[in-house]
């Protein structure tokens, strides 16, 4: 695969031989800012069942990528280890939320990038395009921005890549970046001005000199309403790292009952004050220790309680294995939380034991755990056991709408948690709905509290 990706990069070098002159702008600075997030299926007319089914498929696709790469620590890299997806292949991109902001001046070009805490590179499709996937708006035109300049190979932001090439005459930096599902973006590294919202309205926040990938050869699995990816991981290329903010946070609104509502993401500022100002319950924190050179945000997961019963699961199931696999991480790109098979089986058994309703044949509901509801049943009156995730120093007591979803037309309710079919535990964003989640990267801890996210 390395030969294939290098061939793709070399062909792109030839394509870029005649492109663009450079100009200089001041260095980027860290500011408090806000952006809107939209769910990937917002405004697309899907039914409740379709929305949930698509989320399940995306979550399973992401989990499969993790298994293929041998664990979350190896999920993303500077070059892919799988082949690009052939045109016409029916598979699911693992996009969940899109972040919206502007790039360039004097008229910022609005981009819709996948918010991904599991990768670092920020990139968007650019013109002229050698191979680009379909997107709802035109790709970014670097010639239209008066503040864009190309990054030379000597720039540190070029040195952060392990697979790059240089145009001989201009010394422009070209990159190739691959993902666990086999998708690849190839382009040139540039710098330009990004425009965000102010945290509380008012004048927009303009940040100059941020580096990003201007992709012109992008193949693989991408969603039709995204234009690239915004890496929010721990690495030096990610958006939080470039902004030099020690903290960022998000608050996901209900994604299946009303996916049209936007969700906020905040970068910088006094995140501790922000979460406490909007919390509708206690603010808790748990360690978020780095793991090697992984870009993921790992947590120390301790156990699960269903109803009044703590599952008899040894904590080592959630920890790293000697070969570097396993572990527990929180991920914006995964819709549904998933547990290793042995843990999921105990979880399912606990719910079957405590919910006195008929279990739906799994073959009829895509392999999920679902319960039949009697005709005319008010689902809010159906007793559902509590579900608590135990972390080091904190307990995440989930509201029932964050782990059970009711399909009124089909008169059944389904558990929105999956079998990982591997040894990695992933905390997905369905379980994070209406919670303000703060990534305190500077102090390596995660803060969370219940909140009304649509009020922020």
C-alpha positions as CSV (number, residue, x, y, z in Angstrom):
1,X,0.0,0.0,0.0
2,X,2.9,2.4,0.6
3,X,3.9,2.0,-3.1
4,X,0.3,2.8,-4.1
5,X,0.1,5.9,-1.9
6,X,3.6,7.1,-3.0
7,X,2.5,6.7,-6.6
8,X,-0.6,8.8,-5.9
9,X,1.6,11.4,-4.3
10,X,4.0,11.5,-7.2
11,X,1.2,11.9,-9.8
12,X,-0.1,14.8,-7.7
13,X,3.4,16.4,-7.7
14,X,3.2,16.6,-11.5
15,X,-0.3,18.0,-11.3
16,X,0.8,20.9,-9.1
17,X,4.0,21.9,-10.9
18,X,2.5,25.2,-12.2
19,X,0.5,26.2,-9.1
20,X,0.5,29.4,-7.0
21,X,2.9,32.0,-5.7
22,X,3.4,32.6,-1.9
23,X,2.8,35.5,0.5
24,X,3.4,35.9,4.2
25,X,1.0,36.8,7.0
26,X,1.5,37.0,10.8
27,X,1.6,34.0,13.0
28,X,-1.6,32.5,14.4
29,X,-2.7,33.3,17.9
30,X,-4.9,31.5,20.4
31,X,-8.4,33.0,20.9
32,X,-11.7,32.0,22.5
33,X,-14.0,31.0,19.7
34,X,-17.1,29.0,18.8
35,X,-18.3,27.0,15.8
36,X,-21.6,25.2,14.9
37,X,-21.8,21.5,14.5
38,X,-24.5,19.8,12.4
39,X,-25.3,16.1,12.4
40,X,-24.3,14.3,9.2
41,X,-27.9,13.3,8.5
42,X,-29.4,16.7,9.3
43,X,-32.0,17.8,6.7
44,X,-31.9,14.6,4.6
45,X,-35.4,13.4,5.3
46,X,-34.6,10.1,6.9
47,X,-37.1,8.3,9.2
48,X,-36.3,7.6,12.8
49,X,-35.5,4.0,12.0
50,X,-33.3,5.0,9.1
51,X,-31.4,7.6,11.2
52,X,-30.7,5.0,13.8
53,X,-29.8,2.3,11.3
54,X,-27.4,4.6,9.5
55,X,-25.7,5.4,12.8
56,X,-25.3,1.8,13.7
57,X,-23.8,1.1,10.3
58,X,-21.3,4.0,10.7
59,X,-20.4,2.9,14.2
60,X,-19.7,-0.6,13.0
61,X,-17.6,0.6,10.1
62,X,-15.5,2.7,12.4
63,X,-15.1,-0.2,14.8
64,X,-14.0,-2.4,11.9
65,X,-11.4,0.1,10.9
66,X,-10.0,0.0,14.5
67,X,-9.8,-3.8,14.4
68,X,-8.1,-3.7,11.0
69,X,-5.4,-1.3,12.3
70,X,-4.8,-3.3,15.5
71,X,-6.3,-0.8,18.0
72,X,-7.1,2.8,18.4
73,X,-3.5,3.8,18.8
74,X,-2.8,2.7,15.3
75,X,-6.1,3.8,13.7
76,X,-4.8,6.8,11.8
77,X,-1.5,7.5,10.3
78,X,0.5,9.5,7.8
79,X,0.0,6.8,5.2
80,X,-2.7,4.2,4.8
81,X,-2.4,0.5,5.3
82,X,-5.4,-0.5,3.3
83,X,-6.3,0.2,-0.3
84,X,-8.6,3.1,-1.3
85,X,-12.2,2.1,-1.7
86,X,-13.0,1.3,-5.3
87,X,-15.7,3.5,-7.0
88,X,-19.1,2.0,-6.5
89,X,-18.3,0.1,-3.4
90,X,-21.2,0.2,-0.9
91,X,-19.7,1.0,2.5
92,X,-20.3,3.6,5.2
93,X,-18.2,6.6,5.9
94,X,-17.9,7.1,9.7
95,X,-18.7,10.8,9.7
96,X,-21.0,11.9,12.6
97,X,-20.7,15.7,13.1
98,X,-19.6,18.5,10.8
99,X,-18.0,21.7,12.0
100,X,-18.7,24.9,10.1
101,X,-16.3,27.9,9.7
102,X,-14.8,30.1,7.1
103,X,-11.4,30.0,5.3
104,X,-9.8,32.8,3.4
105,X,-10.3,36.6,2.9
106,X,-11.8,38.9,2.0
107,X,-14.9,36.7,1.7
108,X,-14.5,33.6,3.9
109,X,-15.3,30.4,2.1
110,X,-17.6,28.2,4.3
111,X,-16.5,24.7,4.8
112,X,-18.2,21.7,6.4
113,X,-15.5,19.4,7.9
114,X,-16.0,16.2,9.9
115,X,-15.1,16.9,13.5
116,X,-12.7,14.1,14.4
117,X,-11.0,13.7,17.7
118,X,-9.3,10.6,16.3
119,X,-7.1,12.4,13.8
120,X,-4.9,15.5,13.5
121,X,-4.9,16.9,10.0
122,X,-7.2,19.7,9.0
123,X,-8.0,19.7,5.3
124,X,-10.6,20.6,2.8
125,X,-11.0,20.0,-0.9
126,X,-9.6,22.6,-3.2
127,X,-9.6,23.6,-6.8
128,X,-8.2,22.7,-9.3
129,X,-9.1,19.2,-8.4
130,X,-7.5,16.1,-9.8
131,X,-9.9,13.6,-8.1
132,X,-12.4,14.9,-5.6
133,X,-15.6,13.4,-4.1
134,X,-18.9,15.1,-4.5
135,X,-19.8,17.8,-2.0
136,X,-22.8,20.1,-1.8
137,X,-20.9,23.4,-2.3
138,X,-17.9,24.3,-4.5
139,X,-14.5,23.3,-3.2
140,X,-12.3,26.0,-1.7
141,X,-10.5,28.1,-4.4
142,X,-7.1,29.1,-3.0
143,X,-6.7,31.7,-5.8
144,X,-9.7,33.6,-4.4
145,X,-8.1,34.3,-1.0
146,X,-5.8,37.2,-0.5
147,X,-4.3,35.8,2.6
148,X,-3.4,32.3,1.6
149,X,0.2,31.3,1.0
150,X,1.9,28.0,0.3
151,X,3.9,26.3,2.9
152,X,7.6,25.6,1.9
153,X,9.2,22.2,2.7
154,X,11.3,23.9,5.3
155,X,8.2,24.9,7.3
156,X,7.7,23.0,10.6
157,X,4.1,22.2,9.5
158,X,5.5,20.3,6.6
159,X,8.1,18.5,8.8
160,X,5.2,17.1,10.9
161,X,4.3,14.7,8.1
162,X,6.2,11.5,7.4
163,X,5.1,11.2,3.8
164,X,5.7,14.4,1.9
165,X,7.2,15.6,-1.4
166,X,8.5,18.9,-2.7
167,X,8.0,20.7,-6.0
168,X,11.5,21.2,-7.3
169,X,11.3,24.8,-8.4
170,X,9.0,26.3,-5.7
171,X,9.8,23.9,-2.8
172,X,6.1,23.7,-2.0
173,X,5.1,21.0,0.5
174,X,2.9,18.2,-0.7
175,X,1.4,15.7,1.7
176,X,-0.4,12.3,1.7
177,X,-2.5,11.3,4.6
178,X,-4.4,8.1,5.1
179,X,-7.2,6.8,7.3
180,X,-8.0,3.4,8.8
181,X,-10.8,2.8,6.3
182,X,-8.4,3.2,3.3
183,X,-9.4,6.8,2.4
184,X,-6.6,9.1,1.3
185,X,-6.2,12.8,0.9
186,X,-3.3,14.2,-1.2
187,X,-2.6,17.9,-1.6
188,X,-0.4,20.8,-0.7
189,X,0.1,22.3,2.8
190,X,-1.0,25.9,2.9
191,X,-1.7,28.6,5.5
192,X,-4.7,31.0,5.6
193,X,-7.1,32.9,7.8
194,X,-9.9,31.0,9.6
195,X,-13.1,32.8,10.7
196,X,-15.1,31.5,13.6
197,X,-18.1,32.7,15.7
198,X,-17.6,34.7,18.9
199,X,-18.4,32.5,22.0
200,X,-21.4,34.7,22.9
201,X,-22.3,36.2,19.6
202,X,-21.0,39.6,18.4
203,X,-18.1,40.1,16.1
204,X,-16.6,37.1,14.4
205,X,-13.2,35.8,15.6
206,X,-10.6,35.9,12.8
207,X,-7.4,33.8,13.3
208,X,-4.6,34.2,10.7
209,X,-1.9,31.9,9.6
210,X,-3.4,28.4,10.3
211,X,-2.0,25.6,8.3
212,X,-4.2,23.0,6.6
213,X,-4.3,20.6,3.7
214,X,-5.6,21.8,0.4
215,X,-6.7,18.4,-1.0
216,X,-6.9,17.9,-4.7
217,X,-6.7,14.1,-4.9
218,X,-9.1,12.6,-2.4
219,X,-10.3,9.0,-2.7
220,X,-12.2,6.6,-0.4
221,X,-15.1,6.9,1.9
222,X,-16.5,10.4,2.4
223,X,-19.9,11.7,3.1
224,X,-21.8,13.7,0.5
225,X,-22.3,16.7,2.7
226,X,-18.7,17.1,4.0
227,X,-15.9,18.9,2.3
228,X,-13.0,17.5,4.4
229,X,-11.9,16.7,7.9
230,X,-11.0,18.8,10.9
231,X,-8.6,16.8,13.2
232,X,-9.2,17.6,16.9
233,X,-6.6,15.0,18.1
234,X,-3.6,15.4,20.3
235,X,-1.1,15.9,17.4
236,X,0.6,19.2,16.4
237,X,-1.5,19.5,13.2
238,X,-4.9,19.4,14.9
239,X,-7.1,22.5,15.1
240,X,-6.9,22.8,19.0
241,X,-3.1,22.4,18.9
242,X,-2.6,25.1,16.2
243,X,-4.9,27.5,18.1
244,X,-2.7,26.8,21.2
245,X,-5.8,26.2,23.3
246,X,-5.4,23.9,26.3
247,X,-9.1,23.1,26.3
248,X,-12.0,22.6,24.0
249,X,-15.5,21.3,24.5
250,X,-18.7,20.3,22.7
251,X,-22.4,19.7,23.7
252,X,-24.3,17.4,21.3
253,X,-28.0,18.1,21.0
254,X,-30.5,15.1,20.5
255,X,-29.4,13.6,17.2
256,X,-32.3,11.3,16.3
257,X,-35.4,13.1,17.6
258,X,-34.4,16.4,16.0
259,X,-31.1,16.0,14.0
260,X,-31.7,19.5,12.4
261,X,-30.6,21.3,15.6
262,X,-27.0,22.5,15.6
263,X,-24.6,21.8,18.4
264,X,-21.9,24.1,19.7
265,X,-18.1,23.5,20.0
266,X,-15.9,25.9,21.9
267,X,-12.1,26.3,21.7
268,X,-10.1,28.2,24.3
269,X,-11.2,30.4,27.1
270,X,-12.4,29.4,30.6
271,X,-14.0,26.1,29.8
272,X,-14.4,25.2,33.5
273,X,-16.5,28.3,34.0
274,X,-18.4,27.6,30.8
275,X,-19.4,24.1,31.8
276,X,-20.4,25.1,35.3
277,X,-22.5,28.0,33.9
278,X,-24.7,25.7,31.8
279,X,-24.6,22.4,33.8
280,X,-28.0,21.0,35.0
281,X,-26.2,18.5,37.3
282,X,-22.9,17.9,38.9
283,X,-19.6,18.6,37.1
284,X,-17.3,15.6,37.2
285,X,-13.8,14.9,36.0
286,X,-11.7,11.9,35.2
287,X,-8.1,11.4,34.0
288,X,-7.4,11.5,30.3
289,X,-3.8,10.2,30.1
290,X,-1.9,10.2,26.9
291,X,-0.9,6.8,25.4
292,X,2.3,6.8,23.5
293,X,2.1,8.8,20.3
294,X,-1.6,8.1,19.8
295,X,-3.8,11.0,18.9
296,X,-6.9,9.5,20.7
297,X,-8.2,10.7,24.0
298,X,-8.0,7.7,26.4
299,X,-9.9,7.2,29.6
300,X,-9.6,5.0,32.6
301,X,-12.8,3.0,32.5
302,X,-13.7,0.9,35.6
303,X,-17.0,-0.8,35.1
304,X,-20.7,-0.7,34.3
305,X,-23.8,-0.7,36.5
306,X,-27.2,-1.8,35.1
307,X,-30.1,-1.1,37.5
308,X,-28.7,-1.8,40.9
309,X,-26.2,-4.5,39.7
310,X,-22.6,-3.8,38.9
311,X,-21.5,-6.1,36.2
312,X,-18.8,-8.6,37.3
313,X,-16.3,-7.5,34.8
314,X,-12.6,-7.2,35.7
315,X,-11.2,-3.7,35.0
316,X,-8.4,-5.2,33.0
317,X,-10.9,-5.9,30.2
318,X,-11.0,-2.1,29.5
319,X,-7.2,-1.6,29.8
320,X,-4.4,-1.8,27.2
321,X,-3.1,-5.2,26.3
322,X,0.6,-6.0,26.1
323,X,0.5,-5.7,22.3
324,X,-0.8,-2.2,22.4
325,X,-4.4,-3.0,21.6
326,X,-7.5,-2.6,23.8
327,X,-8.0,0.4,26.0
328,X,-10.9,2.8,26.3
329,X,-11.2,6.1,24.5
330,X,-13.9,8.8,23.8
331,X,-14.5,9.5,20.2
332,X,-16.5,12.2,18.3
333,X,-16.4,10.0,15.1
334,X,-18.2,7.1,16.7
335,X,-22.0,7.2,17.0
336,X,-22.6,4.4,19.5
337,X,-20.6,3.2,22.4
338,X,-19.2,-0.3,22.0
339,X,-17.8,-2.8,24.4
340,X,-15.7,-6.0,23.9
341,X,-17.9,-9.0,23.3
342,X,-17.6,-10.5,26.8
343,X,-18.7,-7.2,28.3
344,X,-21.5,-6.6,25.8
345,X,-22.9,-10.1,26.5
346,X,-23.1,-9.4,30.2
347,X,-24.7,-6.0,29.6
348,X,-27.3,-7.5,27.3
349,X,-28.1,-10.3,29.8
350,X,-28.5,-7.7,32.6
351,X,-31.1,-5.8,30.5
352,X,-32.9,-8.9,29.4
353,X,-33.2,-10.0,33.0
354,X,-34.4,-6.7,34.3
355,X,-36.7,-5.6,31.5
356,X,-39.8,-7.8,31.5
357,X,-40.7,-7.5,27.9
358,X,-40.3,-9.9,24.9
359,X,-37.0,-9.7,23.1
360,X,-37.2,-9.0,19.4
361,X,-35.5,-11.5,17.0
362,X,-32.1,-9.9,16.3
363,X,-32.3,-10.8,12.6
364,X,-35.3,-8.5,12.3
365,X,-33.5,-5.5,13.8
366,X,-30.0,-5.6,12.3
367,X,-28.5,-7.7,15.1
368,X,-29.4,-5.2,17.9
369,X,-31.0,-5.9,21.3
370,X,-34.6,-4.7,21.1
371,X,-37.7,-5.3,23.2
372,X,-41.3,-5.4,22.0
373,X,-43.8,-2.9,23.4
374,X,-47.4,-3.8,23.9
375,X,-49.9,-1.9,21.8
376,X,-50.7,1.6,23.1
377,X,-47.8,1.5,25.6
378,X,-46.5,4.9,26.7
379,X,-42.8,4.2,26.5
380,X,-42.1,6.8,29.2
381,X,-43.9,4.5,31.6
382,X,-41.9,1.4,30.7
383,X,-39.4,0.8,33.6
384,X,-35.9,0.8,32.2
385,X,-32.9,0.0,34.5
386,X,-30.4,2.8,35.1
387,X,-27.1,2.6,33.2
388,X,-24.0,4.0,34.8
389,X,-20.5,4.1,33.3
390,X,-17.8,4.1,36.0
391,X,-14.5,6.0,35.3
392,X,-11.6,6.8,37.5
393,X,-13.0,9.4,39.9
394,X,-16.3,9.9,38.1
395,X,-19.6,8.2,37.3
396,X,-21.6,8.9,34.1
397,X,-25.2,8.3,35.0
398,X,-26.9,8.2,31.6
399,X,-30.5,9.4,31.0
400,X,-32.6,6.6,29.4
401,X,-32.8,8.5,26.0
402,X,-29.0,8.1,25.8
403,X,-29.1,4.3,25.7
404,X,-32.6,3.3,24.7
405,X,-34.4,4.5,21.6
406,X,-38.1,3.9,21.0
407,X,-39.5,3.3,17.5
408,X,-43.2,4.2,17.8
409,X,-44.3,2.8,14.4
410,X,-42.8,-0.6,15.1
411,X,-43.7,-0.6,18.8
412,X,-40.3,-1.6,20.1
413,X,-37.3,-0.1,21.8
414,X,-33.6,-0.9,21.2
415,X,-30.4,-0.6,23.2
416,X,-28.1,1.9,21.4
417,X,-24.9,0.2,22.4
418,X,-23.0,-2.3,20.3
419,X,-20.7,-5.3,20.5
420,X,-17.2,-4.0,19.5
421,X,-16.3,-7.5,18.2
422,X,-12.8,-6.7,19.4
423,X,-11.0,-5.7,22.6
424,X,-11.3,-1.9,22.4
425,X,-14.0,0.1,24.3
426,X,-15.3,3.2,22.6
427,X,-17.5,5.9,24.2
428,X,-19.6,7.2,21.3
429,X,-21.5,10.4,21.0
430,X,-25.0,9.1,21.3
431,X,-24.2,8.5,24.9
432,X,-22.9,12.0,25.2
433,X,-26.1,13.7,24.1
434,X,-27.1,16.7,26.2
435,X,-23.8,16.5,28.1
436,X,-21.2,19.3,28.0
437,X,-17.9,17.5,27.5
438,X,-14.7,19.4,28.1
439,X,-11.3,18.1,26.9
440,X,-8.8,19.6,29.2
441,X,-5.7,18.6,27.2
442,X,-3.3,20.8,29.1
443,X,-4.2,19.0,32.4
444,X,-5.0,15.6,30.8
445,X,-8.5,15.3,32.2
446,X,-12.0,15.1,30.9
447,X,-14.8,17.1,32.5
448,X,-18.5,16.4,31.9
449,X,-21.9,17.5,33.1
450,X,-25.5,17.2,32.0
451,X,-26.7,20.3,30.1
452,X,-29.3,21.6,27.7
453,X,-27.2,21.7,24.7
454,X,-29.7,23.5,22.5
455,X,-29.7,26.4,24.9
456,X,-25.9,27.1,24.7
